[in-house]
Amino acid sequence: MPIVIGAKQESDFSDPIGMLGDCHRRIERFLGVLQRLASERQGASLSEDERAALQTSLQYFRDASPKHTADEEESLFPRIRKIADPGTQALLDRIALLEDDHKTAEAAHQEVDALGQTWLSRGHLTPAEASRLLALLGHLATLYARHIAIEDSDVFPRAARLLSPADSRVIGSEMASRRGLRSA
């Protein structure tokens, strides 16, 4: 990815909340690629660049997106649940909704991936398959718009205030470990 002067530098494992937000930008970007391809091509044959974009986007949701979900469900959310703060009940209710979203998105992504793999292997989709792909991607776009807004505007800022520095370090270490890396 090219460097853009003045662009926000991506976070690292020392800022796990920032990394989660950065991941949201990638989700939005790769979902946008899938939506554009599905809308513009309607299941027709793809150029080499379009095939590469489809493969990269599908791979992101197949490989990286589940790690993001685990970062939230296995590292962040359990620590928020342990915080004894009277103002966290509404936040905990939102977290339950977000976990439901993860299940819904995972099922939709499995179907999107299957259709995408069909498109890549066969070279085209039937009109019914192309329509289904567009519908799934539209559903995901709506789900992610709401989901990401809740996390970016409420959950992540509150977590950044509520979590101890030790909790943040452990979350960053767990995130690195999920990716086969060591945190600083």
Backbone as a printed PyTorch tensor [residue, N CA C, xyz], in Angstrom:
tensor([[[  0.8520,  -1.1710,   0.0000],
         [  0.0000,   0.0000,   0.0000],
         [  0.9000,   1.2380,   0.0000]],

        [[  0.6260,   2.2310,  -0.8610],
         [  1.4850,   3.4040,  -0.9210],
         [  1.3610,   4.2520,   0.3410]],

        [[  2.4350,   4.9620,   0.6520],
         [  2.4340,   5.8740,   1.7940],
         [  1.8200,   7.1840,   1.3390]],

        [[  0.9120,   7.7150,   2.1500],
         [  0.2730,   8.9830,   1.8440],
         [  0.7510,   9.9960,   2.8700]],

        [[  1.3680,  11.0670,   2.4130],
         [  1.8740,  12.0870,   3.3250],
         [  0.6910,  12.7110,   4.0570]],

        [[  0.8330,  12.7920,   5.3800],
         [ -0.2330,  13.3620,   6.2000],
         [ -1.2770,  12.3530,   6.6350]],

        [[ -1.1800,  11.1110,   6.1450],
         [ -2.1520,  10.0890,   6.5300],
         [ -1.8440,   9.6070,   7.9460]],

        [[ -2.8800,   9.1900,   8.6500],
         [ -2.7120,   8.6500,   9.9980],
         [ -1.9190,   7.3500,   9.9090]],

        [[ -0.8740,   7.2550,  10.7150],
         [ -0.0890,   6.0230,  10.7640],
         [ -0.9060,   4.9700,  11.4900]],

        [[ -0.8510,   3.7420,  10.9920],
         [ -1.5920,   2.6700,  11.6460],
         [ -0.9900,   2.3610,  13.0000]],

        [[ -1.8300,   1.9090,  13.8990],
         [ -1.4330,   1.5750,  15.2560],
         [ -0.6470,   0.2690,  15.2670]],

        [[ -0.0210,  -0.0020,  16.4100],
         [  0.6760,  -1.2660,  16.5800],
         [  0.1430,  -1.9490,  17.8420]],

        [[  0.7610,  -3.0630,  18.2160],
         [  0.2400,  -3.8600,  19.3200],
         [  0.3160,  -3.1470,  20.6710]],

        [[  1.0740,  -2.0560,  20.7440],
         [  1.0920,  -1.2800,  21.9780],
         [ -0.1860,  -0.4450,  22.1200]],

        [[ -0.9580,  -0.3450,  21.0580],
         [ -2.2400,   0.3710,  21.0520],
         [ -3.3090,  -0.5440,  20.4570]],

        [[ -3.7220,  -1.5730,  21.2100],
         [ -4.6630,  -2.5420,  20.6330],
         [ -6.0070,  -1.9350,  20.2500]],

        [[ -6.4780,  -0.9520,  20.9780],
         [ -7.7470,  -0.3080,  20.6160],
         [ -7.5890,   0.4090,  19.2830]],

        [[ -6.4640,   1.0770,  19.0880],
         [ -6.1960,   1.7210,  17.8040],
         [ -6.1170,   0.7180,  16.6670]],

        [[ -5.5030,  -0.4400,  16.9530],
         [ -5.4140,  -1.4910,  15.9220],
         [ -6.7970,  -1.9910,  15.5210]],

        [[ -7.6830,  -2.1270,  16.4930],
         [ -9.0420,  -2.5750,  16.1800],
         [ -9.7430,  -1.5650,  15.2770]],

        [[ -9.5550,  -0.2800,  15.5490],
         [-10.1220,   0.7520,  14.6850],
         [ -9.5140,   0.7230,  13.2890]],

        [[ -8.1950,   0.5080,  13.2210],
         [ -7.5400,   0.4030,  11.9150],
         [ -8.1210,  -0.7620,  11.1130]],

        [[ -8.3980,  -1.8470,  11.8010],
         [ -8.9840,  -3.0150,  11.1330],
         [-10.3510,  -2.6660,  10.5540]],

        [[-11.0990,  -1.8200,  11.2390],
         [-12.4000,  -1.3990,  10.7060],
         [-12.2440,  -0.7040,   9.3640]],

        [[-11.1930,   0.0950,   9.2210],
         [-10.9810,   0.7630,   7.9440],
         [-10.6960,  -0.2620,   6.8480]],

        [[ -9.9630,  -1.3150,   7.1970],
         [ -9.6920,  -2.3640,   6.2000],
         [-10.9820,  -3.1140,   5.8590]],

        [[-11.8140,  -3.4070,   6.8500],
         [-13.1000,  -4.0720,   6.5900],
         [-13.9100,  -3.2310,   5.6180]],

        [[-14.0030,  -1.9390,   5.8850],
         [-14.7730,  -1.0520,   5.0050],
         [-14.1810,  -1.0380,   3.5930]],

        [[-12.8550,  -0.9930,   3.5130],
         [-12.2010,  -0.9320,   2.2020],
         [-12.4310,  -2.2230,   1.4070]],

        [[-12.1970,  -3.3770,   2.0330],
         [-12.3520,  -4.6410,   1.3010],
         [-13.8210,  -4.9340,   0.9850]],

        [[-14.7180,  -4.5730,   1.8700],
         [-16.1390,  -4.7400,   1.5640],
         [-16.5310,  -3.8420,   0.4000]],

        [[-15.9890,  -2.6360,   0.3780],
         [-16.2500,  -1.7280,  -0.7390],
         [-15.7810,  -2.3000,  -2.0680]],

        [[-14.6220,  -2.9480,  -2.0540],
         [-14.1080,  -3.5890,  -3.2770],
         [-15.0790,  -4.6750,  -3.7350]],

        [[-15.5080,  -5.5190,  -2.8120],
         [-16.4440,  -6.5900,  -3.1690],
         [-17.7510,  -6.0270,  -3.7130]],

        [[-18.2680,  -5.0030,  -3.0640],
         [-19.5220,  -4.4020,  -3.5320],
         [-19.3590,  -3.7970,  -4.9280]],

        [[-18.2530,  -3.1020,  -5.1410],
         [-18.0290,  -2.4770,  -6.4500],
         [-17.9540,  -3.5380,  -7.5440]],

        [[-17.1680,  -4.5950,  -7.2900],
         [-17.0420,  -5.6540,  -8.2920],
         [-18.3900,  -6.3200,  -8.5760]],

        [[-19.1130,  -6.6420,  -7.5190],
         [-20.3980,  -7.3210,  -7.6960],
         [-21.3940,  -6.4340,  -8.4320]],

        [[-21.3840,  -5.1520,  -8.1180],
         [-22.3170,  -4.2240,  -8.7460],
         [-21.9560,  -3.9350, -10.2010]],

        [[-20.6770,  -3.6820, -10.4420],
         [-20.2510,  -3.3140, -11.7950],
         [-20.2120,  -4.5110, -12.7400]],

        [[-19.7880,  -5.6570, -12.2640],
         [-19.6000,  -6.8060, -13.1470],
         [-20.8210,  -7.7180, -13.1990]],

        [[-21.6710,  -7.6870, -12.1850],
         [-22.9070,  -8.4920, -12.1900],
         [-22.6440,  -9.9630, -12.5240]],

        [[-21.5150, -10.4720, -12.0480],
         [-21.1850, -11.8840, -12.2720],
         [-20.5120, -12.1800, -13.5980]],

        [[-20.2810, -11.1350, -14.4140],
         [-19.6140, -11.3340, -15.7120],
         [-18.1270, -11.6020, -15.4910]],

        [[-17.4450, -11.9620, -16.5700],
         [-16.0130, -12.2670, -16.4590],
         [-15.2510, -11.0490, -15.9470]],

        [[-14.1480, -11.3440, -15.2630],
         [-13.3470, -10.3160, -14.6090],
         [-12.0120, -10.1420, -15.3270]],

        [[-11.5020,  -8.9210, -15.3060],
         [-10.1440,  -8.6810, -15.7900],
         [ -9.1760,  -9.2770, -14.7650]],

        [[ -7.9050,  -9.3600, -15.1170],
         [ -6.9030,  -9.8790, -14.1780],
         [ -6.8400,  -9.0200, -12.9220]],

        [[ -6.9100,  -7.7020, -13.0760],
         [ -6.8860,  -6.8140, -11.9100],
         [ -8.1250,  -7.0310, -11.0330]],

        [[ -9.2730,  -7.2120, -11.6650],
         [-10.5000,  -7.4610, -10.8960],
         [-10.4380,  -8.8070, -10.1760]],

        [[ -9.9040,  -9.8080, -10.8530],
         [ -9.7350, -11.1360, -10.2150],
         [ -8.8330, -11.0200,  -8.9890]],

        [[ -7.7240, -10.2900,  -9.1350],
         [ -6.7900, -10.1170,  -8.0190],
         [ -7.4730,  -9.3810,  -6.8640]],

        [[ -8.2520,  -8.3540,  -7.1930],
         [ -8.9630,  -7.6040,  -6.1480],
         [ -9.9850,  -8.4880,  -5.4400]],

        [[-10.6930,  -9.3220,  -6.2030],
         [-11.6650, -10.2420,  -5.6180],
         [-10.9610, -11.2460,  -4.7150]],

        [[ -9.8810, -11.8420,  -5.2070],
         [ -9.1400, -12.8270,  -4.4070],
         [ -8.6150, -12.2110,  -3.1140]],

        [[ -8.0260, -11.0310,  -3.2040],
         [ -7.4650, -10.3610,  -2.0260],
         [ -8.5540, -10.0360,  -1.0140]],

        [[ -9.6750,  -9.5400,  -1.4810],
         [-10.7640,  -9.1750,  -0.5800],
         [-11.3670, -10.4060,   0.0960]],

        [[-11.5840, -11.4580,  -0.6790],
         [-12.1120, -12.6940,  -0.0960],
         [-11.1370, -13.2520,   0.9340]],

        [[ -9.8500, -13.2160,   0.6030],
         [ -8.8470, -13.7340,   1.5350],
         [ -8.8170, -12.9190,   2.8150]],

        [[ -8.9790, -11.6110,   2.7120],
         [ -9.0060, -10.7740,   3.9220],
         [-10.1170, -11.2480,   4.8580]],

        [[-11.3090, -11.4090,   4.3270],
         [-12.4410, -11.8050,   5.1740],
         [-12.3330, -13.2570,   5.6390]],

        [[-11.6210, -14.0750,   4.9040],
         [-11.4360, -15.4710,   5.2960],
         [-10.3590, -15.6060,   6.3700]],

        [[ -9.2880, -14.8120,   6.2820],
         [ -8.1290, -14.9840,   7.1560],
         [ -8.0240, -13.9280,   8.2630]],

        [[ -8.0660, -12.6650,   7.9160],
         [ -7.8200, -11.5970,   8.8910],
         [ -9.0520, -11.2440,   9.7100]],

        [[-10.1980, -11.2310,   9.0840],
         [-11.4140, -10.8410,   9.7900],
         [-11.7210, -11.7330,  10.9970]],

        [[-11.5510, -13.0560,  10.9080],
         [-11.7830, -13.8810,  12.1040],
         [-10.8300, -13.5450,  13.2540]],

        [[ -9.6290, -13.1070,  12.9380],
         [ -8.6940, -12.6960,  13.9960],
         [ -9.2150, -11.4400,  14.6880]],

        [[ -9.7640, -10.5160,  13.9110],
         [-10.3450,  -9.2960,  14.4850],
         [-11.4930,  -9.6620,  15.4260]],

        [[-12.3410, -10.5570,  14.9810],
         [-13.4510, -10.9950,  15.8320],
         [-12.9270, -11.6240,  17.1130]],

        [[-11.9180, -12.4680,  17.0090],
         [-11.3190, -13.0840,  18.2060],
         [-10.6820, -12.0230,  19.0970]],

        [[-10.0560, -11.0110,  18.4980],
         [ -9.4750,  -9.9280,  19.2980],
         [-10.5400,  -9.2920,  20.1840]],

        [[-11.7060,  -9.1000,  19.6260],
         [-12.7930,  -8.4980,  20.4010],
         [-13.4000,  -9.4950,  21.3840]],

        [[-13.7890, -10.6710,  20.8850],
         [-14.5510, -11.6080,  21.7110],
         [-13.7070, -12.3530,  22.7470]],

        [[-12.4230, -12.5570,  22.4670],
         [-11.5900, -13.3150,  23.3910],
         [-10.6750, -12.4310,  24.2330]],

        [[-10.4000, -11.2170,  23.7840],
         [ -9.4740, -10.3550,  24.5100],
         [-10.1440,  -9.1120,  25.0770]],

        [[-10.8010,  -8.3280,  24.2290],
         [-11.3620,  -7.0530,  24.6720],
         [-12.6420,  -7.2110,  25.4950]],

        [[-13.6490,  -7.8530,  24.9220],
         [-14.9490,  -7.9170,  25.5950],
         [-14.8920,  -8.5840,  26.9690]],

        [[-14.1620,  -9.6950,  27.1300],
         [-14.1050, -10.3020,  28.4750],
         [-13.5050,  -9.3530,  29.5210]],

        [[-12.5400,  -8.5430,  29.1240],
         [-11.9410,  -7.6120,  30.0850],
         [-12.8950,  -6.4780,  30.4160]],

        [[-13.6670,  -6.0410,  29.4500],
         [-14.6780,  -5.0170,  29.7390],
         [-15.7140,  -5.5840,  30.7070]],

        [[-16.0800,  -6.8370,  30.5070],
         [-17.0760,  -7.4570,  31.3930],
         [-16.5930,  -7.5390,  32.8440]],

        [[-15.2980,  -7.5960,  33.0540],
         [-14.7460,  -7.7080,  34.4060],
         [-14.6620,  -6.3700,  35.1390]],

        [[-14.8630,  -5.2740,  34.4320],
         [-14.7280,  -3.9490,  35.0460],
         [-15.9560,  -3.6670,  35.9040]],

        [[-15.6990,  -3.3550,  37.1550],
         [-16.7950,  -3.0260,  38.0820],
         [-17.0280,  -1.5280,  38.0210]],

        [[-17.8820,  -1.1360,  37.1070],
         [-18.1850,   0.2810,  36.9210],
         [-19.6880,   0.3940,  36.6860]],

        [[-20.3650,   1.2770,  37.4190],
         [-21.8270,   1.3680,  37.2820],
         [-22.2960,   1.7660,  35.8850]],

        [[-21.4620,   2.4260,  35.1160],
         [-21.8640,   2.8680,  33.7860],
         [-21.6560,   1.8490,  32.6920]],

        [[-21.2260,   0.6350,  33.0250],
         [-20.9040,  -0.3260,  31.9700],
         [-22.0750,  -1.1990,  31.5210]],

        [[-23.2060,  -1.1940,  32.2250],
         [-24.2960,  -2.1010,  31.8430],
         [-24.7980,  -1.8330,  30.4300]],

        [[-24.9790,  -0.5800,  30.0690],
         [-25.4190,  -0.2710,  28.6950],
         [-24.3600,  -0.7150,  27.6930]],

        [[-23.1000,  -0.5590,  28.0690],
         [-22.0110,  -1.0020,  27.2100],
         [-22.0350,  -2.5220,  27.0550]],

        [[-22.2850,  -3.2300,  28.1410],
         [-22.3620,  -4.6910,  28.0880],
         [-23.5170,  -5.1540,  27.2050]],

        [[-24.6350,  -4.4400,  27.2520],
         [-25.7640,  -4.7660,  26.3700],
         [-25.3660,  -4.5900,  24.9060]],

        [[-24.6140,  -3.5490,  24.6250],
         [-24.1580,  -3.3160,  23.2520],
         [-23.1860,  -4.4110,  22.8120]],

        [[-22.3460,  -4.8510,  23.7240],
         [-21.3860,  -5.9070,  23.4020],
         [-22.1120,  -7.1950,  23.0300]],

        [[-23.1860,  -7.5150,  23.7290],
         [-23.9730,  -8.7100,  23.3860],
         [-24.5100,  -8.5950,  21.9570]],

        [[-24.9790,  -7.4200,  21.5760],
         [-25.4690,  -7.1800,  20.2140],
         [-24.3300,  -7.3400,  19.2050]],

        [[-23.1520,  -6.8220,  19.5480],
         [-21.9960,  -6.9160,  18.6520],
         [-21.5810,  -8.3700,  18.4320]],

        [[-21.6470,  -9.1760,  19.4830],
         [-21.3100, -10.5950,  19.3360],
         [-22.3160, -11.3080,  18.4330]],

        [[-23.5770, -10.9340,  18.5260],
         [-24.5750, -11.4870,  17.5980],
         [-24.2500, -11.0730,  16.1570]],

        [[-23.8390,  -9.8220,  15.9840],
         [-23.4400,  -9.3500,  14.6520],
         [-22.3020, -10.1920,  14.0930]],

        [[-21.3480, -10.5430,  14.9520],
         [-20.2140, -11.3510,  14.4880],
         [-20.6900, -12.6780,  13.9040]],

        [[-21.6440, -13.3130,  14.5700],
         [-22.1710, -14.5930,  14.0730],
         [-22.8850, -14.3990,  12.7360]],

        [[-23.6850, -13.3540,  12.6360],
         [-24.4120, -13.0700,  11.4050],
         [-23.4410, -12.7800,  10.2620]],

        [[-22.4310, -11.9520,  10.5470],
         [-21.4460, -11.6070,   9.5080],
         [-20.6570, -12.8350,   9.0730]],

        [[-20.2860, -13.6930,  10.0190],
         [-19.5190, -14.8870,   9.6770],
         [-20.2950, -15.7790,   8.7100]],

        [[-21.5700, -15.9890,   8.9810],
         [-22.3840, -16.8220,   8.0900],
         [-22.4960, -16.1910,   6.7020]],

        [[-22.7040, -14.8790,   6.6600],
         [-22.8090, -14.1930,   5.3670],
         [-21.4790, -14.2620,   4.6090]],

        [[-20.3730, -14.0890,   5.3240],
         [-19.0670, -14.1470,   4.6610],
         [-18.7640, -15.5380,   4.1120]],

        [[-19.2180, -16.5650,   4.7760],
         [-19.0120, -17.9170,   4.2440],
         [-19.7160, -18.0680,   2.8960]],

        [[-20.9220, -17.5480,   2.8120],
         [-21.6610, -17.6350,   1.5480],
         [-21.0320, -16.7240,   0.4880]],

        [[-20.6020, -15.5230,   0.8880],
         [-19.9200, -14.6220,  -0.0480],
         [-18.6550, -15.2930,  -0.5750]],

        [[-17.9040, -15.9310,   0.3170],
         [-16.6680, -16.5940,  -0.1030],
         [-16.9690, -17.7160,  -1.0960]],

        [[-17.9940, -18.5090,  -0.8190],
         [-18.3480, -19.5990,  -1.7310],
         [-18.7280, -19.0530,  -3.1060]],

        [[-19.5300, -17.9900,  -3.1270],
         [-19.9020, -17.3880,  -4.4140],
         [-18.6880, -16.7810,  -5.1020]],

        [[-17.8330, -16.1280,  -4.3390],
         [-16.6190, -15.5460,  -4.9060],
         [-15.7000, -16.6040,  -5.4850]],

        [[-15.5550, -17.7200,  -4.7850],
         [-14.7140, -18.8150,  -5.2890],
         [-15.3230, -19.4130,  -6.5630]],

        [[-16.6350, -19.5140,  -6.6000],
         [-17.3050, -19.9790,  -7.8170],
         [-17.0170, -19.0300,  -8.9710]],

        [[-17.1050, -17.7390,  -8.7050],
         [-16.8540, -16.7240,  -9.7250],
         [-15.4260, -16.8560, -10.2560]],

        [[-14.4840, -17.0410,  -9.3400],
         [-13.0860, -17.1650,  -9.7550],
         [-12.8290, -18.4490, -10.5440]],

        [[-13.4110, -19.5520, -10.0950],
         [-13.1240, -20.8330, -10.7570],
         [-13.8730, -20.9910, -12.0770]],

        [[-15.1220, -20.5710, -12.1140],
         [-15.9280, -20.7210, -13.3150],
         [-15.7430, -19.5590, -14.2850]],

        [[-15.3580, -18.4180, -13.7450],
         [-15.1610, -17.2440, -14.6000],
         [-16.3790, -16.3450, -14.7000]],

        [[-17.4980, -16.7810, -14.1780],
         [-18.7170, -15.9720, -14.1810],
         [-19.6840, -16.5320, -13.1330]],

        [[-20.7060, -15.7660, -12.8370],
         [-21.7950, -16.2170, -11.9700],
         [-23.0890, -16.2030, -12.7670]],

        [[-24.0000, -17.0690, -12.4010],
         [-25.3240, -17.0120, -13.0090],
         [-26.0140, -15.7460, -12.5210]],

        [[-27.0540, -15.3020, -13.2000],
         [-27.7800, -14.1200, -12.7140],
         [-28.2960, -14.3040, -11.2760]],

        [[-28.7550, -15.4950, -10.9400],
         [-29.2420, -15.7390,  -9.5710],
         [-28.0970, -15.6500,  -8.5650]],

        [[-26.9400, -16.1980,  -8.9190],
         [-25.7790, -16.1250,  -8.0230],
         [-25.3060, -14.6740,  -7.8580]],

        [[-25.2600, -13.9480,  -8.9640],
         [-24.8290, -12.5510,  -8.9080],
         [-25.7860, -11.7260,  -8.0520]],

        [[-27.0670, -11.9810,  -8.1790],
         [-28.0660, -11.2840,  -7.3730],
         [-27.9150, -11.6150,  -5.8950]],

        [[-27.6820, -12.8780,  -5.5980],
         [-27.4890, -13.2960,  -4.2030],
         [-26.2430, -12.6450,  -3.6230]],

        [[-25.1740, -12.5880,  -4.3970],
         [-23.9390, -11.9530,  -3.9270],
         [-24.1900, -10.4820,  -3.6080]],

        [[-24.8520,  -9.7820,  -4.4790],
         [-25.1730,  -8.3730,  -4.2290],
         [-26.0150,  -8.2120,  -2.9610]],

        [[-26.9960,  -9.0840,  -2.7790],
         [-27.8630,  -9.0030,  -1.5910],
         [-27.0530,  -9.2450,  -0.3160]],

        [[-26.1960, -10.2490,  -0.3320],
         [-25.3720, -10.5450,   0.8450],
         [-24.4490,  -9.3720,   1.1700]],

        [[-23.8290,  -8.8110,   0.1540],
         [-22.9150,  -7.7010,   0.3810],
         [-23.6580,  -6.4600,   0.8680]],

        [[-24.8550,  -6.2420,   0.3700],
         [-25.6760,  -5.1350,   0.8700],
         [-26.0350,  -5.3240,   2.3340]],

        [[-26.3930,  -6.5560,   2.6840],
         [-26.6980,  -6.8720,   4.0860],
         [-25.4730,  -6.6460,   4.9640]],

        [[-24.3110,  -7.1090,   4.5030],
         [-23.0810,  -6.9150,   5.2750],
         [-22.7410,  -5.4280,   5.4110]],

        [[-22.9320,  -4.6630,   4.3620],
         [-22.6340,  -3.2300,   4.4240],
         [-23.5050,  -2.5430,   5.4720]],

        [[-24.7740,  -2.8930,   5.5100],
         [-25.6810,  -2.3210,   6.5100],
         [-25.2810,  -2.7490,   7.9120]],

        [[-25.0020,  -4.0400,   8.0840],
         [-24.5920,  -4.5610,   9.3800],
         [-23.3140,  -3.8810,   9.8490]],

        [[-22.2960,  -3.8280,   8.9840],
         [-21.0110,  -3.2440,   9.3820],
         [-21.1250,  -1.7460,   9.6620]],

        [[-21.9350,  -1.0320,   8.9130],
         [-22.0770,   0.4090,   9.1580],
         [-22.5510,   0.6510,  10.5900]],

        [[-23.5520,  -0.0800,  11.0140],
         [-24.0650,   0.0650,  12.3850],
         [-23.0680,  -0.4610,  13.3970]],

        [[-22.5420,  -1.6440,  13.1470],
         [-21.6250,  -2.3220,  14.0590],
         [-20.3620,  -1.4840,  14.2940]],

        [[-19.7470,  -1.0410,  13.2330],
         [-18.5200,  -0.2630,  13.3400],
         [-18.7850,   1.0780,  14.0130]],

        [[-19.9190,   1.6950,  13.7170],
         [-20.2560,   2.9710,  14.3610],
         [-20.3500,   2.7960,  15.8810]],

        [[-20.9740,   1.7230,  16.3260],
         [-21.0900,   1.4600,  17.7700],
         [-19.7050,   1.2590,  18.3850]],

        [[-18.8960,   0.4560,  17.7420],
         [-17.5720,   0.1870,  18.3060],
         [-16.6860,   1.4300,  18.2780]],

        [[-16.6410,   2.1190,  17.1330],
         [-15.7500,   3.2730,  17.0020],
         [-16.1780,   4.4550,  17.8730]],

        [[-17.4790,   4.6600,  18.0380],
         [-17.9280,   5.8480,  18.7730],
         [-18.2090,   5.5780,  20.2490]],

        [[-18.4290,   4.3320,  20.6320],
         [-18.7960,   4.0500,  22.0130],
         [-17.8720,   3.0240,  22.6700]],

        [[-17.8320,   1.8210,  22.1280],
         [-17.1240,   0.7330,  22.8000],
         [-15.6220,   1.0040,  22.8940]],

        [[-14.9810,   1.3240,  21.7890],
         [-13.5300,   1.4910,  21.8140],
         [-13.0930,   2.6900,  22.6630]],

        [[-13.7230,   3.8660,  22.5260],
         [-13.3010,   4.9800,  23.3830],
         [-13.5030,   4.6820,  24.8810]],

        [[-14.6000,   4.0400,  25.2160],
         [-14.8280,   3.7160,  26.6260],
         [-13.8520,   2.6540,  27.1020]],

        [[-13.5520,   1.6840,  26.2590],
         [-12.5700,   0.6580,  26.6370],
         [-11.2050,   1.3050,  26.8660]],

        [[-10.8410,   2.2490,  26.0160],
         [ -9.5450,   2.9250,  26.1630],
         [ -9.4670,   3.6560,  27.5070]],

        [[-10.5860,   4.1820,  27.9690],
         [-10.6040,   4.8740,  29.2670],
         [-10.6660,   3.9000,  30.4400]],

        [[-11.3880,   2.8030,  30.2830],
         [-11.6360,   1.8920,  31.4030],
         [-10.5450,   0.8590,  31.6320]],

        [[ -9.9030,   0.4110,  30.5720],
         [ -8.9100,  -0.6540,  30.7060],
         [ -7.6210,  -0.1240,  31.3300]],

        [[ -7.0330,  -0.9420,  32.1550],
         [ -5.7420,  -0.5820,  32.7570],
         [ -4.6410,  -0.7210,  31.7080]],

        [[ -3.5170,  -0.0450,  31.9110],
         [ -2.3860,  -0.2370,  30.9970],
         [ -1.9550,  -1.7090,  30.9190]],

        [[ -2.0420,  -2.4220,  32.0340],
         [ -1.6740,  -3.8490,  32.0270],
         [ -2.6290,  -4.6410,  31.1410]],

        [[ -3.9320,  -4.3600,  31.2440],
         [ -4.9080,  -5.0400,  30.3840],
         [ -4.6210,  -4.7430,  28.9160]],

        [[ -4.3200,  -3.4960,  28.6040],
         [ -4.0270,  -3.1270,  27.2130],
         [ -2.7990,  -3.8640,  26.6970]],

        [[ -1.7700,  -3.9850,  27.5410],
         [ -0.5710,  -4.7150,  27.1240],
         [ -0.8900,  -6.1800,  26.8510]],

        [[ -1.6970,  -6.8020,  27.7170],
         [ -2.0460,  -8.2130,  27.5300],
         [ -2.8990,  -8.3810,  26.2750]],

        [[ -3.8420,  -7.4850,  26.0490],
         [ -4.6700,  -7.5470,  24.8380],
         [ -3.7760,  -7.4490,  23.6020]],

        [[ -2.8410,  -6.4930,  23.5990],
         [ -1.9150,  -6.3530,  22.4740],
         [ -1.0860,  -7.5990,  22.2550]],

        [[ -0.6370,  -8.2080,  23.3470],
         [  0.1440,  -9.4450,  23.2530],
         [ -0.6980, -10.5870,  22.6870]],

        [[ -1.9380, -10.6910,  23.1250],
         [ -2.8260, -11.7370,  22.6070],
         [ -3.1150, -11.5220,  21.1200]],

        [[ -3.2980, -10.2680,  20.7270],
         [ -3.5420,  -9.9640,  19.3150],
         [ -2.3270, -10.3530,  18.4710]],

        [[ -1.1470, -10.0360,  18.9530],
         [  0.0730, -10.3990,  18.2350],
         [  0.1900, -11.9140,  18.1150]],

        [[ -0.0930, -12.6010,  19.1960],
         [  0.0000, -14.0570,  19.2050],
         [ -0.9410, -14.6870,  18.1860]],

        [[ -2.1400, -14.1430,  18.0460],
         [ -3.0960, -14.6640,  17.0550],
         [ -2.5440, -14.5730,  15.6370]],

        [[ -1.6310, -13.6680,  15.4410],
         [ -1.0510, -13.4440,  14.1130],
         [  0.3360, -14.0780,  13.9830]],

        [[  0.6920, -14.8740,  14.9920],
         [  1.9930, -15.5430,  14.9680],
         [  3.1500, -14.5960,  15.1890]],

        [[  2.8800, -13.4640,  15.8590],
         [  3.8980, -12.4550,  16.0910],
         [  4.1370, -12.2680,  17.5860]],

        [[  5.1800, -11.5610,  17.8900],
         [  5.4550, -11.1920,  19.2860],
         [  5.2340,  -9.6990,  19.4010]],

        [[  4.5790,  -9.2860,  20.4790],
         [  4.4090,  -7.8490,  20.6820],
         [  5.6470,  -7.2770,  21.3470]],

        [[  5.7700,  -5.9750,  21.2810],
         [  6.9460,  -5.3110,  21.8620],
         [  6.9370,  -5.3720,  23.3690]]])
